[in-house]
């Protein structure tokens, strides 16, 4: 079942917090994973795999490079769920 | 040949997280109190795999209580322990100001990231390759702890890992001495770490009948030199020291615990696990260390022995000591602190070096516990009952470490 953008954002923020220790509140829609949140490629892969499990979607490796901002990830997950 | 001690190496910081305490000081106080760190293992895998040994000397302070959550997630326990001990040692040394390119790290481990290796193997088999953690390889590699410490303190002179089973931690300190003596570094953070209280190493050590099976009395299981000894007690943790050239330490007015005067190393080339019965390899390491410290054998007044509590190993070490020191053997006070700490494998030599440094600095030798009936084949002058006072004035002590593979490492510690 599709979740709202807000629900996906909150779930994603929890995953980011778990992996990086960043405060969930810092995971905002317009933040860039690499530029603003300082998340490296290894952590990004872990976040992607954990997001797949949490949201019941598949995020192909080829898609990961397009997920530059938190909004990119939330939008992709939302459309993959619907 | 120029003297080995033209550039003296001194100890200015101590750190440890062990079965006896979360710091070097807590560990030392527990040793003086004669406490055992061995306890029943309350992990579900003990009964699940029907392990023949149900106790170990597990870490006293869980890393989760000390480290940030993200650090416990991204580091193997072996690196977590090393980081905790290194931070303590670094703070204890007063966080010396040093050019990062003159600061080194040398952290040994006997087994490496066994938890990560096997957890991720489980992930691969149960969930597939995508579920293998992307940090699996840097977490399981044996140089992970040295890298974690190097990153944490910004050590750029070199980050090194010595691997020689149960001599790894002592060998790393020997490596660190050389880094400073040869001019590669002014300060080196050195030690050993191990996090192998895991069902596979336990099953492996048990299969070779190396472990004590005194399941009903864990605190009495590690009993070096006692006629009732039946194997070692597996321990875990890390111990790390800060070493500096004496010149560097003096210039910044640092507190100096002792001089780490020399390392002596040799190999048995005898058997993959059994020590050479006549002790010739180990005695060469001891005598070489004594010589390199500009000492005579009769200058050594105390030995912190390797003494793991195995029937064969304790006798072989006695033979080596007797071979090296002859009639002087009876004059040296000997202690076997594994009777309390258990055997920390790759961290053991580092922990016992820390204890020997504390002994020389505090002029006190912790007593060996559980020695009720001393093996007549090992007539050493073992400190039992109450801890023993060491004399004032210039003193020197030796710390032995031996590892599977025939690795022999002896360190000498001189008072300052």
Interface residues (C-beta under 8 A of the other chain):
Chain A: X18 X19 X20 X21 X42 X43 X45 X46 X49 X52
Chain B: X68 X69 X70 X73 X130 X131 X133 X134 X135
